[in-house]
Amino acid sequence: MEVLFVASVAISVVLAITAHFALRLYQKLWVRPKKMEEQLRKFGFKGNPYRFLHGDMKDYFAIAQAAISKPINFSHDIGARVLPYEHHIVEKHGKNSFVWFGAKPRLNIMDPLLVKEILVRQEEFHKVYPDPVADFVAGGLSTAHSETWLRHRKIINPAFNVEKLKGALPELYLSCKETISKWKVLVSTTGTADIDVWPSLEILAHDMISRAAFGSFYEEGRRIFQLHEMQADLAFQFIASSYI
């Protein structure tokens, strides 16, 4: 009898704990998002209805993949390529809209007055806390908060002094000149050539940063850049799979 009593108590405790966590998950992954959706619609924001757990993420990555699989048009209107899903949502629901990143909505605000108010009232409107993996790989000033932001800003601010930027112009010029010289070699034999400029532009950007900020060349740190790109790609795949 005593063993049965202990077993029944243990089972009851386990069931109570399981029910508690199940209720918390239900509140977090369904009740709270639906309440936020209701409030957003009351304030005039439009978007897709919340879908359990993944929100808009399946559509987000599908549309992003479809966008990068097609050649980009010769146009200055690059919004559909750079931010394909946001472009899709704005076209569908208007400028004041929202996107579901999992169980959390993110607002698209394109009214200059509202944007100004948000930027001024930083204590009330905090930045979005990034995914921990993404923040580890590519975190910086844009995602930093409060004291961290102030410390990082203080460190990098001198580097963007106008006089220092002017001093970097000769180095930036050399990077551009070397890239153009490589392209000229490719067309020197026949006079014409089809050139995929994207890899060259990536190298150019890396080389300009290396020369201006560190006084070195891209070739000297090529392996570091490659490893960082691989790390970022793996992080993106992990984040995508965690939502889907």
C-alpha positions in Angstrom: 0.0 0.0 0.0 2.8 2.4 0.9 4.6 1.8 -2.4 1.3 2.4 -4.3 0.7 5.6 -2.4 4.2 6.9 -3.1 3.9 6.0 -6.8 0.5 7.7 -7.1 1.9 10.8 -5.4 4.9 10.8 -7.8 2.7 10.4 -10.8 0.4 13.2 -9.6 3.4 15.5 -9.1 4.7 14.7 -12.6 1.3 15.3 -14.1 0.9 18.6 -12.3 4.3 19.8 -13.5 3.6 18.7 -17.0 0.2 20.4 -17.0 1.8 23.6 -15.6 4.4 23.7 -18.4 1.8 22.8 -21.0 -0.3 25.7 -19.9 2.6 28.1 -20.0 3.5 27.0 -23.5 -0.1 27.3 -24.5 -0.2 30.9 -23.1 3.1 31.8 -24.7 2.6 30.2 -28.1 -1.1 30.8 -28.7 -3.0 33.0 -26.2 -0.4 35.8 -26.0 0.2 36.0 -29.8 -3.5 36.1 -30.5 -4.1 38.9 -27.9 -1.2 40.9 -29.5 -2.7 40.3 -32.9 -6.1 41.6 -31.7 -4.4 44.7 -30.2 -2.4 45.4 -33.4 -5.5 45.3 -35.5 -7.2 47.7 -33.1 -4.4 50.2 -33.7 -4.8 49.9 -37.5 -2.0 47.4 -38.3 -2.7 44.7 -40.8 -1.0 41.3 -41.4 -1.6 37.6 -41.7 -3.4 35.8 -39.0 -1.1 34.2 -36.5 -0.2 30.6 -37.3 0.8 28.3 -34.4 4.5 28.2 -33.6 6.1 29.2 -37.0 4.0 32.3 -37.8 5.0 33.6 -41.2 8.4 31.9 -41.2 7.6 29.2 -43.8 6.3 31.8 -46.2 9.2 34.2 -45.3 11.9 31.7 -46.3 10.0 30.4 -49.3 9.6 33.9 -50.8 13.2 34.8 -49.9 14.5 31.7 -51.7 12.3 32.3 -54.7 13.6 35.9 -54.9 17.3 35.0 -54.9 16.8 32.2 -57.4 15.9 34.7 -60.2 18.1 37.3 -61.9 17.5 40.8 -60.6 16.0 43.4 -63.0 18.0 46.4 -64.1 16.2 48.9 -61.9 16.7 51.1 -58.8 13.6 49.5 -57.2 15.4 46.7 -55.4 13.1 46.4 -52.4 11.6 43.2 -53.8 15.0 41.6 -53.9 16.6 42.9 -50.7 13.6 42.4 -48.5 11.3 40.2 -50.5 8.8 39.2 -47.8 8.6 42.6 -46.3 7.9 44.0 -49.8 5.2 41.3 -50.2 3.6 42.2 -46.9 3.6 45.9 -47.6 2.0 45.4 -51.0 -0.6 43.1 -49.5 -1.4 44.8 -46.2 -0.1 48.4 -46.6 2.7 50.4 -44.9 1.5 49.9 -41.4 1.7 46.1 -41.2 3.2 43.3 -39.2 5.1 40.0 -39.8 5.1 37.0 -37.5 8.6 35.8 -36.6 7.5 32.7 -34.8 5.2 33.8 -32.0 6.5 37.4 -32.1 5.1 40.1 -34.4 7.5 42.6 -36.0 6.0 45.9 -37.2 6.7 47.6 -40.5 6.4 51.3 -39.8 6.9 53.6 -42.7 5.2 56.8 -41.4 8.1 59.3 -40.9 6.3 60.9 -37.9 5.9 57.5 -36.1 9.5 56.6 -36.9 10.7 59.8 -35.4 8.7 59.3 -32.3 10.0 55.8 -31.8 13.6 56.9 -32.3 13.2 59.7 -29.8 11.6 57.6 -27.1 14.3 54.9 -26.9 13.5 54.1 -23.3 9.9 53.0 -24.2 10.6 51.5 -27.7 13.5 49.1 -27.3 15.3 47.5 -30.2 14.4 43.9 -31.0 16.5 41.5 -29.1 18.1 39.4 -31.9 18.3 35.6 -32.1 21.3 34.6 -29.8 23.0 32.7 -32.6 22.6 35.6 -35.1 23.8 38.1 -32.4 26.9 35.9 -31.7 27.8 35.8 -35.4 26.9 39.2 -36.6 25.9 41.2 -33.5 27.1 44.8 -33.5 26.1 48.4 -32.9 22.7 48.0 -34.6 21.6 45.4 -32.1 23.3 46.6 -29.0 21.3 48.1 -26.1 21.9 50.8 -23.4 25.3 50.6 -21.9 26.6 48.2 -24.5 25.5 50.5 -27.3 27.2 53.5 -25.6 30.5 51.6 -25.1 30.6 50.4 -28.7 29.6 53.8 -30.1 32.4 55.5 -28.1 34.9 53.0 -29.5 34.0 53.3 -33.2 33.0 56.9 -33.3 36.5 58.3 -33.9 37.0 56.0 -36.9 34.2 57.8 -38.7 35.6 61.3 -38.2 35.4 63.1 -41.6 39.2 63.8 -41.7 40.0 60.2 -41.0 37.6 59.1 -43.8 39.3 61.6 -46.1 42.7 60.0 -45.2 41.4 56.6 -46.2 40.4 57.7 -49.7 43.8 56.8 -51.3 43.6 53.2 -49.9 40.0 52.9 -51.2 41.1 54.2 -54.6 43.8 51.5 -54.8 41.2 48.8 -54.0 38.9 50.0 -56.8 41.8 50.4 -59.2 43.0 46.8 -58.7 39.5 45.5 -59.2 39.0 47.4 -62.5 42.5 46.2 -63.6 41.5 42.6 -63.1 38.3 43.2 -65.2 40.4 44.8 -68.0 42.6 41.7 -68.1 39.5 39.5 -68.6 38.4 41.5 -71.7 41.8 42.3 -73.1 42.0 39.3 -75.4 38.6 39.4 -77.1 37.5 42.9 -76.3 34.3 41.6 -74.6 33.5 39.2 -71.8 30.7 38.1 -69.5 31.8 38.9 -66.0 30.0 37.9 -62.8 30.9 41.0 -60.8 29.4 39.8 -57.5 32.4 37.9 -56.3 34.6 40.8 -57.3 32.4 43.3 -55.4 32.5 41.1 -52.3 36.3 41.0 -52.4 36.4 44.7 -53.1 34.3 45.5 -50.0 36.5 43.2 -47.8 39.6 44.7 -49.2 38.4 48.3 -48.6 37.5 47.5 -45.0 40.8 45.7 -44.4 42.9 48.6 -45.8 40.9 51.5 -44.2 40.4 49.9 -40.8 43.4 47.6 -40.3 46.0 48.7 -42.8 46.2 45.2 -44.4 45.0 43.5 -47.6 42.1 41.2 -48.2 44.4 38.5 -49.4 46.2 38.5 -46.0 43.0 37.7 -44.2 41.1 35.8 -46.9 40.8 32.6 -44.8 39.3 34.6 -41.9 36.7 36.2 -44.2 35.8 32.8 -45.7 35.4 31.2 -42.3 33.2 34.1 -41.2 31.0 33.7 -44.3 30.7 30.0 -43.6 29.8 30.7 -40.0 27.1 33.2 -41.0 25.7 30.7 -43.6 25.4 27.9 -41.0 23.9 30.3 -38.5 21.2 31.4 -41.0 20.4 27.7 -41.8 20.1 27.0 -38.1 17.8 29.9 -37.5 15.6 29.0 -40.5 15.3 25.4 -39.3 14.5 26.4 -35.7 11.4 28.4 -37.0 10.3 25.8 -39.6 
